[in-house]
Amino acid sequence: MKQITVISGKGGTGKTTIVASLATLVKKAVLADADVDAADLYLLLKPQIQRREPFFASKVAQIDPHHCDGCQKCREVCRHFRVPAWVCVNKADINPENTERIREFCQQEGTPVIGEIPFDPIVTKAMVYASTVVEYSGGKVSNEIKKMWMRLERSLGFPLDGIRSISDEKTLNP
């Protein structure tokens, strides 16, 4: 089983929207919405809950300024574990300069940009109808999410569920 985590330090960036859309592209998935403020994934996916488990967490992670000297060792330790990472820029066309800075940073860090999703009001329309954008629309946002999923499959070394082959990526609208 492959595990995928979608994170952002900021709320309202589209994590739930993207995860829900990706989830519709997978035939078998176990999903956990661990958003402590707004665990709303169930609103879009309407899952059949098979089991509930209590959740226990430690204190909020934070840098202790009395112990951190800015050496970046923690960053290297993360890389030591060889945890692969990819970046998706949501609403990438709203601020092209910032999107370019993200691309450049990712290139310097060796982190692939796996998707650049354009802004489209269709995403909000899909949510109003309690649907994922991939199910609601076959437009550019939906196609970019599908392409991102195929790139993720390829990066992980195999199709996660065989929904389509990688060669189908070029048949989606650019």
N, C-alpha and C positions, 0 to 999 in steps of 0.2 A: 504494500500500500504506500502510495506517495502522499506526503503531507504538504499542503500549500498554505501559507499564511499571508494574509493581505493586511498591511499595516500602514499607518500614517500618523504622524504626531498631531494632526489637526483634524477636527471634526468637519463634516460637511464636504469632504473631498470626493465622495462617490464610492467609498469602499463597499458599502452594502449593495449599491446598485450594480457594481461590477461583479462582486461575488455572486449575487443572485443570478446575473446573466451567465456567468461561467458555469454555475451549478446546473442551469438548464441544458448545457451542452454535454454534461456527463451523465452516463447511464446509471452508474453506481457512485454514491458519494455519502460520506458522513460529514455533516456540517456542524460547526459550533460557532455561534455568534457570541464572542467574548467581549463585546463592547459594553463597558461598565455604565455608560451613560444612556445609550439608546440601542439596545439589542433588538433591532427591528427587521432582521432578515426574514423572520416568520411571516411578516405582513405580505411579502412578495412571493414567497415560496409555498405558503400554506402547508407546512409539513405535517405528517402523521407522526406525532411524538410517541416513540416506542418505550422510552425510559427517561426518567429524570434522575440526575445525580446532584448531590450538594456540591457547591463550589467553595473552595477555601483558597485564599490568596495571602501572600505576604504583603509587607508594606510596599507602597508605591516606589518603584525604582527611581533613584535620583543620584546625581553626582554629589558626593560630600566634598565641598570645597576645602575642608581641612585635610583631606587625604589625597585629593587629586592634584597632581602637578602638571597636568596637560600633556603627559608623555605619549598619549595615544596607544599605550600598551593594550588596553581593553579592546581597542579596535583591531589590533593585530591578533589577539586571542580569538576573536570572533572569526577572523579569516582562517586561523589555525584549524578550526573545526570544519572548515570547507563547506560552510552552509551557503548554497548557491543563492544568489539574489538577482532579481530583475526589477526594472522600473517601468511603470506605466504612467504616462503623463495624461491626466484627465483634463478635459477642456483645453487641450494643447494649443488651439488656435486663438484663444482669447488674449494671451500675452505671448506672442512669438519670441520676444527677446528673452523672457524668462524660460520658455521652453528650450531655447537654444543654450542658455546657461546650464540647464539641467542636462541636456545632451552632452555638452562639453565636460561637465563634472563627471558624468557617468563614464565617458570615454577615458578620462584620466584615471578613474578608479577601476576600470576594467569591468564595469557593471553594465550589462546590455539593457538598452531601452527596448522593451518587448512590445510596447504599444503606445500610440499617441491618439487618444480618443478626442474627436472634435466636440465642441459644444453643439447641442441640438435640443430645442425645447421638447422634442418627441420623448426624451427621457422622462420629463415631468409628466407628460400625458400618459405614458405607460404606468407610472406610479399611481396616478389618479385612478386608473383602472385596475390597480393592484396586480400589475403584470410586470415581468421583466422586459427591458427594452428589446432583448433578443426575440422574445415571444411576440411582442407587440408590433415590431417594425422590422422590415428588411432593409432599412436605410443604412447610411454611412456609419452611424454609431454601432449598430448591430454588427455590421460587417467587420468593423475594426476590432470589436470584442472577439468575434469568431477567429479573425486572423491572429489576435494575441493568444488565444487558446491554442491554436495550432503551433504557434512559435514556442509556447510553453511545452507542449507535448514533445516537439522536436528537441528542445533544450534538455528535457528530462530523459531523452533517449528512446522513447517509444510512444505510440498513441496511447493515451490513458484509457480510452474506452472505444476506440475504433469508429468514432462518429463520421470521420472522413479522413482521407489520406492527406498528407502534407501537400501533395501536388495539387490538391483542390484549392489551396490558398490563392493561387494566381487567378482562379475563376471568380473570386469574389470581387466586388467593385473596388477600385483603388481608393 
